[in-house]
């Protein structure tokens, strides 16, 4: 196998691998939405042992009245908690309170934390995302794709490689289809006529 053939085979394999990975990521982005699922990436360590960092969790909207102790939910803690990002924790207790929103007060805890969260909360909406499944580690791909430079490399490099291979094959095809011209060089034939002059000498006696 020539060096060119090896290079081409390697490039084709690389394109195939990138295409499979890209299709998998696209499927994870689109399919859950079609199934009515929300997706979240675990970026902290409070649920280690259950969900490690980089885990992609899928959640379905359920009525708040259907939530029970042991469910894992993703929610925004109350404003006085000092936490401004979504939290994915397990419900540790539910207190019925007619004066509370939806009549319920929740208390949660991260599986890896020694103690429960230092706040309780209510849910104003009538529905709440609840974890129904997860895929370990794949969330790192979503985190990486949130960076513009990574998106450019993931999309741009394979596209540039495909364009270069296409251009190379096009140039080879053009060279192969060009008709060959046979050029015969002929040397002019020059005929030189030589004249022999015979001098007659007349002797005078």
ZIGI-V615532 format. One record per backbone hydrogen bond with DSSP energy under -0.5 kcal/mol. NH is the residue of the N-H (numbers start at 0). CO is the residue of the C=O. If there is no record, write none. Layout:
BEGIN
NH,CO
NH,CO
END
This chain:
BEGIN
5,1
6,2
7,3
8,4
9,5
10,6
11,7
12,8
13,9
14,10
15,11
16,12
17,13
18,14
19,15
20,16
21,17
22,18
23,19
24,20
25,21
26,22
27,23
28,24
29,25
30,26
33,29
34,30
35,32
36,31
37,58
39,56
41,54
42,40
47,44
49,46
50,46
53,41
54,51
55,134
56,39
56,54
57,132
58,37
59,129
60,35
61,127
63,125
65,62
66,63
69,90
70,67
72,70
72,88
73,128
74,72
74,86
76,74
76,84
80,77
81,78
83,81
86,74
88,72
88,86
89,108
90,70
91,106
92,106
94,104
95,93
96,102
99,96
102,99
103,100
104,94
105,120
106,92
108,89
111,45
112,45
112,109
116,107
120,105
122,100
123,121
127,61
129,59
130,71
131,57
132,57
134,55
137,135
138,53
139,53
139,136
140,137
141,137
142,138
143,139
144,140
145,141
145,142
146,143
150,146
151,147
152,148
153,149
154,150
155,151
156,152
158,154
159,155
160,156
161,157
162,158
163,159
164,160
165,161
166,162
167,163
168,164
169,165
170,166
171,167
172,168
173,169
174,170
175,171
176,172
177,173
182,180
183,181
184,182
185,183
189,187
190,188
191,189
192,190
193,191
195,193
196,194
197,195
198,196
199,197
200,198
201,199
202,200
203,201
204,202
END
